[in-house]
Amino acid sequence: MKKRTLLLLLTILVTVMAYSQDYFLYTGTYTNGMSEGIYIYKISVPSGETVLVDVIKGIENPSYLAVTKDGQYLYCVSEDGKDHKGMISAYKLDPSTGKASFLNKKESRGEGPCYIAISENRKWVAVGNYGGGNLITYAIDKEGKLTDQYQLVHHDGKSMNPKRQDKPHVHSTNFTPDNKYLLVPDLGTDKVMIYSFNEKKKMPLGGTEQGFAKITDGSGPRHLDFHPNGKWVYVIEEMGGTISSWKYGTGKLEKFQHIDAHPSNYEGTRGSADIHVSPDGKFLYASHRFEANNLSIFSIDEKTGMLQTVGFQDLPGKKPRNFTIDPTGQLLLVANQDSNDITVFKRDFGTGKLSVLPTEIKVGSPVCLKLVPVGK
């Protein structure tokens, strides 16, 4: 009997240890209000307890961040500084303290950079310039610095909404899991552009057979996320407040579903922001601003990838932008731009539903969240 009890206690202890992890939370912000730059917190999972570690100052509007898989480098965009030049900055991270050391910066060569992604093995970054309607890739050297080697690609075209789609608006840049392609949602043209990617070339981006995936007119594609199986891609459409689901394979996209991400009786403004699949691949979440001010929750059919609405989670904060799910899948954190805070939710593994934790992280105009395991 004692052996069984001891075995049970050990099993519980191992389970708790497996799901307990401390992370550094890097928070991108707009600095036109309370914020002074990029805020670094230490957060414990699953408790959600959080302490402020440091603030990276001297950088304007670091609205989107990317961290390398090894947790050693951080790259961010500065969305329209005082000189109206979009910038990209590189930092070296200390894995034990989470603090950052500035390396260098380069121009984004386009107005309003709003997104940055890092290729596999940290060879390149890809940045989307919303206002400029273009994207740029910069090569990275062995020390993590941005080099002078870059490729600038301009988009052409427009779509049906004359106020918001009179020209291209690149909204995100996404390397595929196989690291062979770059998918680029363009809100202004209602397309997800598909580029080939070869990290060994001086000009890494090239054309593809399909060229682009056409999004429903007036929908305005913004962000996307891959399912862990690498076969399904989900695109959040900002203006339509909808989600399109695509089969992915060797640089090609084939749509298999288009679903409303709002309640059927919703009549307010549509302004969807971000989208993420849970680490176990069972649920999908999307954030919505303005009157909706919530997260929509969908279950994912494990055989077909089809989405089915689970429900909608209201937010105590205002204007949710980017959000993130910790790698263990236990917590979901939402950056609320207008209420100057980050909401921490606990996830139910079985239902996908969320419950608010008492943790409240106050920070000026948060718009991007990235987690890095402590000591990685």
C-alpha positions in Angstrom: 0.0 0.0 0.0 2.8 2.4 0.9 4.6 1.6 -2.4 1.4 2.4 -4.4 1.0 5.7 -2.5 4.6 6.6 -3.0 4.3 5.8 -6.7 1.2 7.9 -7.0 2.9 10.9 -5.3 5.9 10.6 -7.6 3.6 10.5 -10.7 1.8 13.6 -9.5 5.2 15.3 -8.8 6.5 14.5 -12.2 3.3 15.7 -13.9 3.5 19.0 -12.0 7.2 19.5 -12.8 6.5 18.7 -16.5 3.9 21.4 -16.7 5.7 24.0 -14.5 7.9 26.4 -16.3 9.1 30.0 -16.0 9.2 32.2 -19.1 10.5 35.6 -20.1 7.6 37.6 -21.6 8.8 40.2 -24.2 6.1 42.8 -24.7 6.0 45.1 -27.8 4.2 48.4 -27.4 3.3 51.7 -28.9 5.4 54.4 -27.2 3.1 57.4 -27.8 1.5 57.1 -24.4 2.6 55.4 -21.1 5.1 53.0 -22.6 8.9 53.5 -22.8 9.8 50.6 -25.1 9.9 46.8 -24.8 8.9 45.4 -21.4 10.4 42.2 -20.2 8.6 40.2 -17.5 9.2 36.8 -15.9 6.0 34.8 -15.8 5.4 31.4 -14.0 3.3 28.8 -15.7 0.7 27.7 -14.6 0.2 30.2 -11.8 0.5 33.3 -14.0 2.6 35.1 -11.3 4.5 37.9 -13.0 7.4 40.2 -12.1 8.9 43.0 -14.2 12.5 42.2 -15.2 13.6 45.2 -17.4 12.6 47.7 -20.0 14.4 48.2 -23.3 14.2 51.9 -23.7 15.3 54.2 -26.5 13.2 52.5 -29.2 10.0 54.0 -30.8 6.9 52.0 -31.3 8.3 48.4 -31.1 5.0 47.1 -32.3 6.0 43.6 -33.4 8.7 41.3 -32.1 10.3 38.0 -33.1 12.6 35.7 -31.0 14.9 33.0 -32.4 14.0 29.4 -31.5 17.1 29.1 -29.4 16.0 32.2 -27.4 19.2 34.0 -27.9 18.2 36.9 -30.2 15.2 39.3 -30.5 14.3 41.3 -33.5 11.7 44.0 -33.7 10.2 46.7 -35.9 9.8 50.4 -35.1 6.5 51.4 -36.6 7.0 55.0 -37.9 9.4 56.8 -35.7 9.8 60.6 -35.5 11.8 60.6 -38.8 9.0 58.6 -40.4 11.5 55.8 -41.3 10.5 52.3 -40.3 13.3 50.6 -38.6 14.4 47.0 -37.6 16.4 46.4 -34.5 18.4 43.4 -33.3 19.2 42.4 -29.7 21.2 39.7 -28.0 19.3 38.1 -25.1 20.8 36.8 -21.8 19.1 33.4 -21.2 19.5 33.6 -17.4 18.3 37.2 -16.8 16.2 37.8 -19.9 17.8 41.2 -20.4 18.7 42.4 -23.9 21.8 44.0 -25.4 21.4 46.2 -28.5 23.3 44.9 -31.6 22.3 47.1 -34.5 19.4 48.4 -36.6 18.5 48.8 -40.3 15.8 50.7 -42.2 12.7 48.7 -43.2 12.7 50.6 -46.5 9.0 51.0 -46.4 6.4 52.9 -44.4 4.8 51.4 -41.3 6.6 48.1 -40.7 4.1 45.9 -38.7 5.4 42.4 -38.6 8.7 40.5 -38.5 9.6 36.8 -38.8 12.8 34.8 -38.5 13.7 31.9 -40.8 14.8 28.5 -39.6 18.5 28.5 -38.4 18.4 32.3 -38.0 19.7 33.1 -41.5 17.1 35.8 -42.5 14.4 38.1 -41.1 11.4 39.0 -43.2 9.5 42.3 -42.5 6.1 43.5 -43.8 5.7 47.2 -44.4 1.9 47.9 -44.1 2.0 51.5 -45.4 4.7 50.9 -48.0 2.9 47.9 -49.5 6.2 46.0 -49.6 8.3 43.5 -47.7 12.0 43.2 -47.1 14.3 40.4 -46.1 17.7 41.0 -44.3 20.4 38.4 -43.9 21.7 37.9 -40.4 25.4 37.3 -39.5 26.8 34.8 -37.0 26.7 37.4 -34.2 23.0 38.0 -34.8 23.4 41.4 -36.4 21.4 42.5 -39.5 23.7 42.8 -42.5 23.7 45.1 -45.5 22.4 42.2 -47.6 18.7 42.6 -48.3 15.9 42.0 -50.9 13.0 44.4 -51.3 9.8 43.2 -52.9 6.9 45.5 -53.9 3.3 44.4 -54.2 0.9 45.8 -56.8 -2.9 46.0 -57.0 -5.9 46.9 -54.9 -9.3 45.5 -53.9 -13.0 46.5 -53.5 -12.8 48.8 -50.4 -11.7 52.3 -51.7 -10.9 53.6 -48.2 -8.7 50.7 -47.0 -7.8 48.8 -50.2 -6.7 51.4 -52.7 -3.2 50.0 -52.7 -1.2 47.0 -51.2 -0.9 46.7 -47.4 1.4 43.9 -46.4 0.3 42.7 -43.0 2.5 39.8 -42.1 5.4 37.6 -43.3 5.3 33.9 -42.5 7.9 31.3 -43.2 6.5 27.9 -43.8 7.4 25.0 -41.5 9.6 23.4 -44.2 11.5 26.8 -44.5 11.1 26.7 -48.3 8.4 29.3 -48.8 7.2 32.7 -47.4 3.4 33.4 -47.1 2.5 37.1 -47.1 -1.1 38.2 -46.4 -1.8 41.5 -48.1 -4.9 43.3 -46.7 -5.0 45.8 -49.6 -5.1 43.3 -52.4 -7.0 40.4 -50.7 -4.3 37.9 -51.5 -1.9 35.7 -49.6 1.2 36.0 -51.7 3.4 32.8 -52.0 7.1 33.2 -52.5 9.8 30.5 -52.7 12.6 30.9 -50.2 16.2 29.8 -50.4 18.3 30.9 -47.5 21.5 30.3 -49.4 20.8 32.8 -52.2 21.7 36.5 -52.1 18.1 37.2 -53.2 16.3 34.5 -51.2 12.7 35.1 -52.5 11.4 33.9 -55.8 8.3 33.2 -57.7 6.1 30.1 -57.4 3.7 28.2 -59.7 0.6 29.3 -57.8 1.8 32.8 -57.0 -0.9 33.7 -54.5 -4.1 32.4 -52.8 -7.1 34.6 -53.5 -9.0 35.8 -50.4 -12.7 36.7 -50.5 -13.1 40.3 -51.8 -13.2 42.9 -49.0 -12.0 40.5 -46.3 -8.5 41.9 -45.8 -6.2 39.1 -44.7 -4.0 40.0 -41.8 -2.2 37.1 -39.9 -2.1 33.3 -40.3 -1.0 30.3 -38.3 -0.1 26.7 -39.2 -1.5 23.7 -37.5 1.2 21.6 -35.8 0.9 19.0 -38.5 2.1 21.5 -41.1 -0.7 20.6 -43.5 -3.4 23.2 -42.6 -3.1 27.0 -42.5 -5.7 29.3 -41.0 -5.9 33.0 -42.1 -7.6 35.7 -40.0 -9.3 38.3 -42.2 -9.4 41.6 -40.5 -12.0 43.5 -42.4 -14.4 40.5 -42.9 -14.0 39.2 -39.4 -13.7 35.8 -40.9 -11.3 32.8 -41.1 -10.3 30.9 -44.2 -8.8 27.4 -43.8 -6.3 26.1 -46.4 -4.5 22.9 -47.2 -0.8 23.5 -47.6 1.7 21.5 -49.6 4.9 22.3 -51.4 4.2 26.0 -51.7 0.5 25.7 -52.7 -2.7 26.6 -50.8 -6.1 25.1 -51.4 -9.1 26.5 -49.5 -11.4 24.1 -47.8 -13.5 26.3 -45.4 -14.5 29.9 -44.8 -16.2 30.6 -41.5 -17.5 33.7 -39.6 -15.4 34.4 -36.5 -18.2 36.4 -34.8 -21.6 35.5 -33.3 -24.3 35.1 -35.9 -26.2 38.2 -34.5 -23.1 40.5 -34.3 -23.8 43.8 -36.1 -20.8 45.9 -34.9 -17.6 47.0 -36.5 -15.3 44.2 -37.6 -11.6 44.4 -36.9 -10.1 41.0 -36.3 -6.4 41.0 -35.2 -4.6 37.7 -34.5 -4.9 34.0 -34.8 -3.2 31.0 -33.1 -3.6 27.2 -32.9 -3.1 25.5 -29.5 0.1 23.5 -29.1 -1.9 20.2 -29.2 -3.6 21.2 -32.4 -7.1 20.7 -31.0 -8.3 24.3 -30.8 -8.0 27.6 -32.7 -8.3 31.1 -31.2 -8.8 34.5 -32.9 -8.9 38.0 -31.4 -11.4 40.8 -32.3 -11.3 44.5 -31.6 -14.0 47.2 -31.4 -17.5 46.3 -30.2 -16.7 42.6 -30.3 -13.7 42.9 -27.9 -13.4 39.2 -27.5 -11.7 35.9 -28.5 -13.5 33.4 -30.6 -12.8 29.7 -29.9 -13.0 26.9 -32.4 -12.4 23.1 -32.2 -10.3 21.6 -35.0 -11.4 18.3 -36.5 -8.3 16.0 -36.2 -9.0 14.3 -39.6 -10.2 17.2 -41.8 -8.9 20.4 -40.1 -12.5 21.8 -40.3 -13.4 24.4 -37.6 -16.4 24.3 -35.4 -17.4 27.2 -33.1 -16.9 26.4 -29.4 -17.8 29.9 -28.1 -16.7 33.5 -27.5 -14.6 34.8 -24.6 -15.2 38.4 -23.5 -12.2 40.4 -22.4 -11.9 42.6 -19.3 -9.4 44.7 -21.3 -10.0 46.8 -24.4 -8.9 46.4 -28.0 -7.1 43.0 -28.0 -4.3 42.8 -30.5 -1.7 40.0 -30.6 -2.0 37.1 -28.1 0.1 34.1 -27.3 -0.3 30.6 -25.9 2.5 29.2 -23.7 4.2 26.1 -25.2 2.6 23.8 -22.6 -0.8 25.1 -23.6 -1.9 26.0 -20.1 -2.0 29.8 -20.3 -3.2 32.3 -23.0 -2.1 35.9 -22.7 -3.8 38.8 -24.5 -2.3 42.2 -25.2 -5.0 44.9 -24.7 -3.9 48.0 -26.5 -6.4 50.6 -25.2 -6.7 49.5 -21.6 -2.9 49.3 -21.1 -2.8 45.8 -19.8 -2.3 42.1 -20.5 -5.0 39.6 -19.6 -3.9 36.1 -18.5 -6.3 33.2 -19.1 -6.1 29.6 -18.0 -7.0 27.1 -20.8 -9.1 24.0 -20.4 -7.4 21.2 -22.4 -10.6 19.3 -22.9 -13.0 22.1 -24.0 -10.6 24.8 -25.1 -12.5 27.3 -23.0 -10.8 30.1 -21.0 -11.0 31.4 -17.5 -9.4 34.7 -16.3 -6.6 34.4 -13.7 -6.3 37.2 -11.1 -2.9 38.2 -12.6 -3.1 41.6 -14.2 0.0 43.0 -16.1 -0.2 46.7 -16.4 1.8 48.1 -19.4 1.3 51.0 -21.8 -0.3 50.1 -25.2 0.8 46.5 -25.4 0.4 45.0 -28.9 2.8 42.0 -29.2 3.7 39.2 -26.8 6.6 36.6 -27.1 7.5 33.9 -24.6 11.0 32.4 -24.1 11.7 29.7 -21.5 14.0 30.9 -18.7 17.5 29.5 -19.1 17.0 28.2 -22.6 
